Amino acid sequence: MDLKEIMAVNLRRKRHDLRMTQEELAERAGLSARYVGAIERGDVSASVTVLGQIAEALGVEPGDLLKRVARVSKS
């Protein structure tokens, strides 16, 4: 998984944990909902500026969105 995909997974997970829609996140971060969706799908790479805006809107540190999370295998 590259950083773009890691950020996409972490962003979606954190947004869902906060029960926030893409539209709500976009408004808080000053971005378009389409752009937030594209980041979550891994279609585009976010700049460090956008990473900071999203992290602030989610109440996390920017680095938290770039950390690999151990996968749990389903047996």
mmCIF file as gemmi writes it, N, C-alpha and C atoms, coordinates in Angstrom:
data_model
loop_
_atom_site.group_PDB
_atom_site.id
_atom_site.type_symbol
_atom_site.label_atom_id
_atom_site.label_alt_id
_atom_site.label_comp_id
_atom_site.label_asym_id
_atom_site.label_entity_id
_atom_site.label_seq_id
_atom_site.pdbx_PDB_ins_code
_atom_site.Cartn_x
_atom_site.Cartn_y
_atom_site.Cartn_z
_atom_site.occupancy
_atom_site.B_iso_or_equiv
_atom_site.pdbx_formal_charge
_atom_site.auth_seq_id
_atom_site.auth_asym_id
_atom_site.pdbx_PDB_model_num
ATOM 1 N N . MET Axp A 1 ? 0.837 -1.172 0 1 0 ? 1 A 1
ATOM 2 C CA . MET Axp A 1 ? 0 0 0 1 0 ? 1 A 1
ATOM 3 C C . MET Axp A 1 ? 0.889 1.245 0 1 0 ? 1 A 1
ATOM 4 N N . ASP Axp A 2 ? 0.615 2.184 -0.895 1 0 ? 2 A 1
ATOM 5 C CA . ASP Axp A 2 ? 1.396 3.42 -0.897 1 0 ? 2 A 1
ATOM 6 C C . ASP Axp A 2 ? 0.748 4.449 0.037 1 0 ? 2 A 1
ATOM 7 N N . LEU Axp A 3 ? 1.418 5.571 0.241 1 0 ? 3 A 1
ATOM 8 C CA . LEU Axp A 3 ? 0.922 6.575 1.186 1 0 ? 3 A 1
ATOM 9 C C . LEU Axp A 3 ? -0.45 7.12 0.811 1 0 ? 3 A 1
ATOM 10 N N . LYS Axp A 4 ? -0.705 7.236 -0.482 1 0 ? 4 A 1
ATOM 11 C CA . LYS Axp A 4 ? -2.006 7.725 -0.936 1 0 ? 4 A 1
ATOM 12 C C . LYS Axp A 4 ? -3.115 6.784 -0.47 1 0 ? 4 A 1
ATOM 13 N N . GLU Axp A 5 ? -2.883 5.488 -0.584 1 0 ? 5 A 1
ATOM 14 C CA . GLU Axp A 5 ? -3.878 4.497 -0.16 1 0 ? 5 A 1
ATOM 15 C C . GLU Axp A 5 ? -3.999 4.446 1.364 1 0 ? 5 A 1
ATOM 16 N N . ILE Axp A 6 ? -2.874 4.567 2.054 1 0 ? 6 A 1
ATOM 17 C CA . ILE Axp A 6 ? -2.894 4.566 3.52 1 0 ? 6 A 1
ATOM 18 C C . ILE Axp A 6 ? -3.7 5.753 4.021 1 0 ? 6 A 1
ATOM 19 N N . MET Axp A 7 ? -3.459 6.925 3.437 1 0 ? 7 A 1
ATOM 20 C CA . MET Axp A 7 ? -4.211 8.109 3.843 1 0 ? 7 A 1
ATOM 21 C C . MET Axp A 7 ? -5.698 7.929 3.549 1 0 ? 7 A 1
ATOM 22 N N . ALA Axp A 8 ? -6.018 7.351 2.405 1 0 ? 8 A 1
ATOM 23 C CA . ALA Axp A 8 ? -7.42 7.135 2.04 1 0 ? 8 A 1
ATOM 24 C C . ALA Axp A 8 ? -8.128 6.268 3.078 1 0 ? 8 A 1
ATOM 25 N N . VAL Axp A 9 ? -7.502 5.171 3.463 1 0 ? 9 A 1
ATOM 26 C CA . VAL Axp A 9 ? -8.09 4.248 4.439 1 0 ? 9 A 1
ATOM 27 C C . VAL Axp A 9 ? -8.24 4.92 5.801 1 0 ? 9 A 1
ATOM 28 N N . ASN Axp A 10 ? -7.176 5.596 6.256 1 0 ? 10 A 1
ATOM 29 C CA . ASN Axp A 10 ? -7.212 6.248 7.564 1 0 ? 10 A 1
ATOM 30 C C . ASN Axp A 10 ? -8.212 7.394 7.603 1 0 ? 10 A 1
ATOM 31 N N . LEU Axp A 11 ? -8.281 8.149 6.537 1 0 ? 11 A 1
ATOM 32 C CA . LEU Axp A 11 ? -9.229 9.259 6.458 1 0 ? 11 A 1
ATOM 33 C C . LEU Axp A 11 ? -10.667 8.751 6.555 1 0 ? 11 A 1
ATOM 34 N N . ARG Axp A 12 ? -10.986 7.748 5.756 1 0 ? 12 A 1
ATOM 35 C CA . ARG Axp A 12 ? -12.342 7.189 5.765 1 0 ? 12 A 1
ATOM 36 C C . ARG Axp A 12 ? -12.684 6.609 7.132 1 0 ? 12 A 1
ATOM 37 N N . ARG Axp A 13 ? -11.731 5.865 7.728 1 0 ? 13 A 1
ATOM 38 C CA . ARG Axp A 13 ? -11.963 5.25 9.035 1 0 ? 13 A 1
ATOM 39 C C . ARG Axp A 13 ? -12.223 6.322 10.105 1 0 ? 13 A 1
ATOM 40 N N . LYS Axp A 14 ? -11.4 7.351 10.134 1 0 ? 14 A 1
ATOM 41 C CA . LYS Axp A 14 ? -11.562 8.402 11.142 1 0 ? 14 A 1
ATOM 42 C C . LYS Axp A 14 ? -12.864 9.171 10.919 1 0 ? 14 A 1
ATOM 43 N N . ARG Axp A 15 ? -13.186 9.455 9.676 1 0 ? 15 A 1
ATOM 44 C CA . ARG Axp A 15 ? -14.429 10.18 9.377 1 0 ? 15 A 1
ATOM 45 C C . ARG Axp A 15 ? -15.635 9.361 9.817 1 0 ? 15 A 1
ATOM 46 N N . HIS Axp A 16 ? -15.615 8.071 9.538 1 0 ? 16 A 1
ATOM 47 C CA . HIS Axp A 16 ? -16.711 7.194 9.969 1 0 ? 16 A 1
ATOM 48 C C . HIS Axp A 16 ? -16.785 7.114 11.494 1 0 ? 16 A 1
ATOM 49 N N . ASP Axp A 17 ? -15.623 7.041 12.158 1 0 ? 17 A 1
ATOM 50 C CA . ASP Axp A 17 ? -15.601 7.001 13.625 1 0 ? 17 A 1
ATOM 51 C C . ASP Axp A 17 ? -16.294 8.228 14.212 1 0 ? 17 A 1
ATOM 52 N N . LEU Axp A 18 ? -16.14 9.361 13.538 1 0 ? 18 A 1
ATOM 53 C CA . LEU Axp A 18 ? -16.749 10.613 13.995 1 0 ? 18 A 1
ATOM 54 C C . LEU Axp A 18 ? -18.179 10.789 13.484 1 0 ? 18 A 1
ATOM 55 N N . ARG Axp A 19 ? -18.655 9.802 12.727 1 0 ? 19 A 1
ATOM 56 C CA . ARG Axp A 19 ? -19.999 9.856 12.131 1 0 ? 19 A 1
ATOM 57 C C . ARG Axp A 19 ? -20.198 11.147 11.34 1 0 ? 19 A 1
ATOM 58 N N . MET Axp A 20 ? -19.178 11.447 10.524 1 0 ? 20 A 1
ATOM 59 C CA . MET Axp A 20 ? -19.167 12.661 9.732 1 0 ? 20 A 1
ATOM 60 C C . MET Axp A 20 ? -19.315 12.29 8.254 1 0 ? 20 A 1
ATOM 61 N N . THR Axp A 21 ? -20.114 13.04 7.522 1 0 ? 21 A 1
ATOM 62 C CA . THR Axp A 21 ? -20.244 12.795 6.084 1 0 ? 21 A 1
ATOM 63 C C . THR Axp A 21 ? -19.079 13.452 5.345 1 0 ? 21 A 1
ATOM 64 N N . GLN Axp A 22 ? -18.884 13.052 4.104 1 0 ? 22 A 1
ATOM 65 C CA . GLN Axp A 22 ? -17.864 13.702 3.284 1 0 ? 22 A 1
ATOM 66 C C . GLN Axp A 22 ? -18.173 15.186 3.131 1 0 ? 22 A 1
ATOM 67 N N . GLU Axp A 23 ? -19.44 15.513 3.032 1 0 ? 23 A 1
ATOM 68 C CA . GLU Axp A 23 ? -19.844 16.913 2.872 1 0 ? 23 A 1
ATOM 69 C C . GLU Axp A 23 ? -19.494 17.72 4.12 1 0 ? 23 A 1
ATOM 70 N N . GLU Axp A 24 ? -19.733 17.142 5.301 1 0 ? 24 A 1
ATOM 71 C CA . GLU Axp A 24 ? -19.4 17.837 6.554 1 0 ? 24 A 1
ATOM 72 C C . GLU Axp A 24 ? -17.889 18.04 6.675 1 0 ? 24 A 1
ATOM 73 N N . LEU Axp A 25 ? -17.133 16.995 6.358 1 0 ? 25 A 1
ATOM 74 C CA . LEU Axp A 25 ? -15.678 17.108 6.411 1 0 ? 25 A 1
ATOM 75 C C . LEU Axp A 25 ? -15.194 18.165 5.434 1 0 ? 25 A 1
ATOM 76 N N . ALA Axp A 26 ? -15.72 18.128 4.228 1 0 ? 26 A 1
ATOM 77 C CA . ALA Axp A 26 ? -15.312 19.09 3.204 1 0 ? 26 A 1
ATOM 78 C C . ALA Axp A 26 ? -15.564 20.52 3.672 1 0 ? 26 A 1
ATOM 79 N N . GLU Axp A 27 ? -16.729 20.752 4.246 1 0 ? 27 A 1
ATOM 80 C CA . GLU Axp A 27 ? -17.062 22.103 4.717 1 0 ? 27 A 1
ATOM 81 C C . GLU Axp A 27 ? -16.112 22.548 5.822 1 0 ? 27 A 1
ATOM 82 N N . ARG Axp A 28 ? -15.837 21.662 6.766 1 0 ? 28 A 1
ATOM 83 C CA . ARG Axp A 28 ? -14.934 22.004 7.873 1 0 ? 28 A 1
ATOM 84 C C . ARG Axp A 28 ? -13.512 22.251 7.398 1 0 ? 28 A 1
ATOM 85 N N . ALA Axp A 29 ? -13.106 21.521 6.35 1 0 ? 29 A 1
ATOM 86 C CA . ALA Axp A 29 ? -11.732 21.628 5.851 1 0 ? 29 A 1
ATOM 87 C C . ALA Axp A 29 ? -11.581 22.684 4.759 1 0 ? 29 A 1
ATOM 88 N N . GLY Axp A 30 ? -12.7 23.247 4.292 1 0 ? 30 A 1
ATOM 89 C CA . GLY Axp A 30 ? -12.629 24.244 3.23 1 0 ? 30 A 1
ATOM 90 C C . GLY Axp A 30 ? -12.328 23.64 1.868 1 0 ? 30 A 1
ATOM 91 N N . LEU Axp A 31 ? -12.828 22.417 1.651 1 0 ? 31 A 1
ATOM 92 C CA . LEU Axp A 31 ? -12.6 21.698 0.395 1 0 ? 31 A 1
ATOM 93 C C . LEU Axp A 31 ? -13.939 21.327 -0.226 1 0 ? 31 A 1
ATOM 94 N N . SER Axp A 32 ? -13.908 20.847 -1.459 1 0 ? 32 A 1
ATOM 95 C CA . SER Axp A 32 ? -15.139 20.362 -2.073 1 0 ? 32 A 1
ATOM 96 C C . SER Axp A 32 ? -15.368 18.907 -1.662 1 0 ? 32 A 1
ATOM 97 N N . ALA Axp A 33 ? -16.625 18.524 -1.583 1 0 ? 33 A 1
ATOM 98 C CA . ALA Axp A 33 ? -16.968 17.144 -1.229 1 0 ? 33 A 1
ATOM 99 C C . ALA Axp A 33 ? -16.443 16.18 -2.295 1 0 ? 33 A 1
ATOM 100 N N . ARG Axp A 34 ? -16.452 16.609 -3.534 1 0 ? 34 A 1
ATOM 101 C CA . ARG Axp A 34 ? -15.924 15.744 -4.611 1 0 ? 34 A 1
ATOM 102 C C . ARG Axp A 34 ? -14.442 15.465 -4.411 1 0 ? 34 A 1
ATOM 103 N N . TYR Axp A 35 ? -13.699 16.483 -3.979 1 0 ? 35 A 1
ATOM 104 C CA . TYR Axp A 35 ? -12.264 16.32 -3.758 1 0 ? 35 A 1
ATOM 105 C C . TYR Axp A 35 ? -12.011 15.388 -2.573 1 0 ? 35 A 1
ATOM 106 N N . VAL Axp A 36 ? -12.764 15.553 -1.501 1 0 ? 36 A 1
ATOM 107 C CA . VAL Axp A 36 ? -12.635 14.66 -0.345 1 0 ? 36 A 1
ATOM 108 C C . VAL Axp A 36 ? -12.922 13.22 -0.776 1 0 ? 36 A 1
ATOM 109 N N . GLY Axp A 37 ? -13.961 13.024 -1.573 1 0 ? 37 A 1
ATOM 110 C CA . GLY Axp A 37 ? -14.293 11.689 -2.072 1 0 ? 37 A 1
ATOM 111 C C . GLY Axp A 37 ? -13.171 11.099 -2.91 1 0 ? 37 A 1
ATOM 112 N N . ALA Axp A 38 ? -12.575 11.933 -3.751 1 0 ? 38 A 1
ATOM 113 C CA . ALA Axp A 38 ? -11.475 11.464 -4.596 1 0 ? 38 A 1
ATOM 114 C C . ALA Axp A 38 ? -10.262 11.066 -3.747 1 0 ? 38 A 1
ATOM 115 N N . ILE Axp A 39 ? -10.001 11.801 -2.679 1 0 ? 39 A 1
ATOM 116 C CA . ILE Axp A 39 ? -8.9 11.448 -1.775 1 0 ? 39 A 1
ATOM 117 C C . ILE Axp A 39 ? -9.204 10.119 -1.089 1 0 ? 39 A 1
ATOM 118 N N . GLU Axp A 40 ? -10.434 9.959 -0.619 1 0 ? 40 A 1
ATOM 119 C CA . GLU Axp A 40 ? -10.816 8.712 0.061 1 0 ? 40 A 1
ATOM 120 C C . GLU Axp A 40 ? -10.765 7.5 -0.86 1 0 ? 40 A 1
ATOM 121 N N . ARG Axp A 41 ? -11.014 7.693 -2.13 1 0 ? 41 A 1
ATOM 122 C CA . ARG Axp A 41 ? -10.94 6.584 -3.097 1 0 ? 41 A 1
ATOM 123 C C . ARG Axp A 41 ? -9.504 6.322 -3.547 1 0 ? 41 A 1
ATOM 124 N N . GLY Axp A 42 ? -8.594 7.231 -3.2 1 0 ? 42 A 1
ATOM 125 C CA . GLY Axp A 42 ? -7.212 7.091 -3.639 1 0 ? 42 A 1
ATOM 126 C C . GLY Axp A 42 ? -7.016 7.51 -5.08 1 0 ? 42 A 1
ATOM 127 N N . ASP Axp A 43 ? -7.963 8.283 -5.614 1 0 ? 43 A 1
ATOM 128 C CA . ASP Axp A 43 ? -7.863 8.746 -6.998 1 0 ? 43 A 1
ATOM 129 C C . ASP Axp A 43 ? -6.874 9.892 -7.153 1 0 ? 43 A 1
ATOM 130 N N . VAL Axp A 44 ? -6.694 10.671 -6.099 1 0 ? 44 A 1
ATOM 131 C CA . VAL Axp A 44 ? -5.783 11.813 -6.135 1 0 ? 44 A 1
ATOM 132 C C . VAL Axp A 44 ? -4.918 11.801 -4.887 1 0 ? 44 A 1
ATOM 133 N N . SER Axp A 45 ? -3.785 12.465 -4.971 1 0 ? 45 A 1
ATOM 134 C CA . SER Axp A 45 ? -2.906 12.632 -3.819 1 0 ? 45 A 1
ATOM 135 C C . SER Axp A 45 ? -3.149 14.008 -3.23 1 0 ? 45 A 1
ATOM 136 N N . ALA Axp A 46 ? -3.277 14.078 -1.927 1 0 ? 46 A 1
ATOM 137 C CA . ALA Axp A 46 ? -3.475 15.354 -1.255 1 0 ? 46 A 1
ATOM 138 C C . ALA Axp A 46 ? -2.126 16.015 -1.004 1 0 ? 46 A 1
ATOM 139 N N . SER Axp A 47 ? -2.076 17.327 -1.171 1 0 ? 47 A 1
ATOM 140 C CA . SER Axp A 47 ? -0.862 18.074 -0.842 1 0 ? 47 A 1
ATOM 141 C C . SER Axp A 47 ? -0.712 18.116 0.675 1 0 ? 47 A 1
ATOM 142 N N . VAL Axp A 48 ? 0.456 18.538 1.146 1 0 ? 48 A 1
ATOM 143 C CA . VAL Axp A 48 ? 0.646 18.636 2.59 1 0 ? 48 A 1
ATOM 144 C C . VAL Axp A 48 ? -0.276 19.702 3.178 1 0 ? 48 A 1
ATOM 145 N N . THR Axp A 49 ? -0.588 20.722 2.405 1 0 ? 49 A 1
ATOM 146 C CA . THR Axp A 49 ? -1.521 21.75 2.872 1 0 ? 49 A 1
ATOM 147 C C . THR Axp A 49 ? -2.901 21.154 3.09 1 0 ? 49 A 1
ATOM 148 N N . VAL Axp A 50 ? -3.373 20.382 2.119 1 0 ? 50 A 1
ATOM 149 C CA . VAL Axp A 50 ? -4.691 19.742 2.224 1 0 ? 50 A 1
ATOM 150 C C . VAL Axp A 50 ? -4.686 18.704 3.337 1 0 ? 50 A 1
ATOM 151 N N . LEU Axp A 51 ? -3.593 17.962 3.472 1 0 ? 51 A 1
ATOM 152 C CA . LEU Axp A 51 ? -3.461 17.002 4.572 1 0 ? 51 A 1
ATOM 153 C C . LEU Axp A 51 ? -3.665 17.715 5.906 1 0 ? 51 A 1
ATOM 154 N N . GLY Axp A 52 ? -3.049 18.876 6.059 1 0 ? 52 A 1
ATOM 155 C CA . GLY Axp A 52 ? -3.198 19.652 7.285 1 0 ? 52 A 1
ATOM 156 C C . GLY Axp A 52 ? -4.624 20.131 7.51 1 0 ? 52 A 1
ATOM 157 N N . GLN Axp A 53 ? -5.288 20.579 6.453 1 0 ? 53 A 1
ATOM 158 C CA . GLN Axp A 53 ? -6.669 21.045 6.56 1 0 ? 53 A 1
ATOM 159 C C . GLN Axp A 53 ? -7.59 19.903 6.984 1 0 ? 53 A 1
ATOM 160 N N . ILE Axp A 54 ? -7.398 18.737 6.385 1 0 ? 54 A 1
ATOM 161 C CA . ILE Axp A 54 ? -8.229 17.581 6.71 1 0 ? 54 A 1
ATOM 162 C C . ILE Axp A 54 ? -7.972 17.128 8.142 1 0 ? 54 A 1
ATOM 163 N N . ALA Axp A 55 ? -6.704 17.052 8.527 1 0 ? 55 A 1
ATOM 164 C CA . ALA Axp A 55 ? -6.363 16.629 9.892 1 0 ? 55 A 1
ATOM 165 C C . ALA Axp A 55 ? -6.985 17.567 10.918 1 0 ? 55 A 1
ATOM 166 N N . GLU Axp A 56 ? -6.892 18.863 10.675 1 0 ? 56 A 1
ATOM 167 C CA . GLU Axp A 56 ? -7.479 19.829 11.61 1 0 ? 56 A 1
ATOM 168 C C . GLU Axp A 56 ? -8.993 19.649 11.698 1 0 ? 56 A 1
ATOM 169 N N . ALA Axp A 57 ? -9.626 19.432 10.556 1 0 ? 57 A 1
ATOM 170 C CA . ALA Axp A 57 ? -11.081 19.239 10.545 1 0 ? 57 A 1
ATOM 171 C C . ALA Axp A 57 ? -11.488 17.973 11.288 1 0 ? 57 A 1
ATOM 172 N N . LEU Axp A 58 ? -10.623 16.962 11.291 1 0 ? 58 A 1
ATOM 173 C CA . LEU Axp A 58 ? -10.906 15.702 11.986 1 0 ? 58 A 1
ATOM 174 C C . LEU Axp A 58 ? -10.425 15.712 13.436 1 0 ? 58 A 1
ATOM 175 N N . GLY Axp A 59 ? -9.636 16.717 13.804 1 0 ? 59 A 1
ATOM 176 C CA . GLY Axp A 59 ? -9.114 16.782 15.161 1 0 ? 59 A 1
ATOM 177 C C . GLY Axp A 59 ? -7.997 15.802 15.435 1 0 ? 59 A 1
ATOM 178 N N . VAL Axp A 60 ? -7.18 15.518 14.404 1 0 ? 60 A 1
ATOM 179 C CA . VAL Axp A 60 ? -6.05 14.604 14.557 1 0 ? 60 A 1
ATOM 180 C C . VAL Axp A 60 ? -4.78 15.286 14.056 1 0 ? 60 A 1
ATOM 181 N N . GLU Axp A 61 ? -3.647 14.681 14.354 1 0 ? 61 A 1
ATOM 182 C CA . GLU Axp A 61 ? -2.382 15.165 13.825 1 0 ? 61 A 1
ATOM 183 C C . GLU Axp A 61 ? -2.244 14.677 12.374 1 0 ? 61 A 1
ATOM 184 N N . PRO Axp A 62 ? -1.659 15.485 11.488 1 0 ? 62 A 1
ATOM 185 C CA . PRO Axp A 62 ? -1.507 15.061 10.088 1 0 ? 62 A 1
ATOM 186 C C . PRO Axp A 62 ? -0.818 13.701 9.949 1 0 ? 62 A 1
ATOM 187 N N . GLY Axp A 63 ? 0.188 13.46 10.774 1 0 ? 63 A 1
ATOM 188 C CA . GLY Axp A 63 ? 0.909 12.189 10.696 1 0 ? 63 A 1
ATOM 189 C C . GLY Axp A 63 ? 0.042 10.979 10.996 1 0 ? 63 A 1
ATOM 190 N N . ASP Axp A 64 ? -1.012 11.185 11.777 1 0 ? 64 A 1
ATOM 191 C CA . ASP Axp A 64 ? -1.916 10.076 12.102 1 0 ? 64 A 1
ATOM 192 C C . ASP Axp A 64 ? -2.609 9.535 10.85 1 0 ? 64 A 1
ATOM 193 N N . LEU Axp A 65 ? -2.803 10.393 9.864 1 0 ? 65 A 1
ATOM 194 C CA . LEU Axp A 65 ? -3.474 9.959 8.635 1 0 ? 65 A 1
ATOM 195 C C . LEU Axp A 65 ? -2.529 9.209 7.7 1 0 ? 65 A 1
ATOM 196 N N . LEU Axp A 66 ? -1.229 9.213 8.027 1 0 ? 66 A 1
ATOM 197 C CA . LEU Axp A 66 ? -0.245 8.555 7.165 1 0 ? 66 A 1
ATOM 198 C C . LEU Axp A 66 ? 0.355 7.298 7.789 1 0 ? 66 A 1
ATOM 199 N N . LYS Axp A 67 ? -0.107 6.945 8.98 1 0 ? 67 A 1
ATOM 200 C CA . LYS Axp A 67 ? 0.436 5.764 9.663 1 0 ? 67 A 1
ATOM 201 C C . LYS Axp A 67 ? -0.232 4.493 9.164 1 0 ? 67 A 1
ATOM 202 N N . ARG Axp A 68 ? 0.616 3.494 8.923 1 0 ? 68 A 1
ATOM 203 C CA . ARG Axp A 68 ? 0.076 2.178 8.561 1 0 ? 68 A 1
ATOM 204 C C . ARG Axp A 68 ? -0.626 1.577 9.771 1 0 ? 68 A 1
ATOM 205 N N . VAL Axp A 69 ? -1.758 0.959 9.525 1 0 ? 69 A 1
ATOM 206 C CA . VAL Axp A 69 ? -2.503 0.269 10.583 1 0 ? 69 A 1
ATOM 207 C C . VAL Axp A 69 ? -2.401 -1.217 10.289 1 0 ? 69 A 1
ATOM 208 N N . ALA Axp A 70 ? -2.058 -1.981 11.303 1 0 ? 70 A 1
ATOM 209 C CA . ALA Axp A 70 ? -1.938 -3.436 11.121 1 0 ? 70 A 1
ATOM 210 C C . ALA Axp A 70 ? -3.28 -4.014 10.69 1 0 ? 70 A 1
ATOM 211 N N . ARG Axp A 71 ? -3.235 -4.853 9.692 1 0 ? 71 A 1
ATOM 212 C CA . ARG Axp A 71 ? -4.45 -5.505 9.209 1 0 ? 71 A 1
ATOM 213 C C . ARG Axp A 71 ? -4.757 -6.721 10.064 1 0 ? 71 A 1
ATOM 214 N N . VAL Axp A 72 ? -6.002 -6.922 10.321 1 0 ? 72 A 1
ATOM 215 C CA . VAL Axp A 72 ? -6.445 -8.11 11.066 1 0 ? 72 A 1
ATOM 216 C C . VAL Axp A 72 ? -7.012 -9.08 10.04 1 0 ? 72 A 1
ATOM 217 N N . SER Axp A 73 ? -6.458 -10.276 10.007 1 0 ? 73 A 1
ATOM 218 C CA . SER Axp A 73 ? -6.944 -11.246 9.031 1 0 ? 73 A 1
ATOM 219 C C . SER Axp A 73 ? -8.243 -11.87 9.52 1 0 ? 73 A 1
ATOM 220 N N . LYS Axp A 74 ? -9.14 -12.087 8.578 1 0 ? 74 A 1
ATOM 221 C CA . LYS Axp A 74 ? -10.426 -12.69 8.896 1 0 ? 74 A 1
ATOM 222 C C . LYS Axp A 74 ? -10.337 -14.187 8.595 1 0 ? 74 A 1
ATOM 223 N N . SER Axp A 75 ? -10.534 -14.997 9.609 1 0 ? 75 A 1
ATOM 224 C CA . SER Axp A 75 ? -10.429 -16.449 9.424 1 0 ? 75 A 1
ATOM 225 C C . SER Axp A 75 ? -11.767 -17.107 9.585 1 0 ? 75 A 1
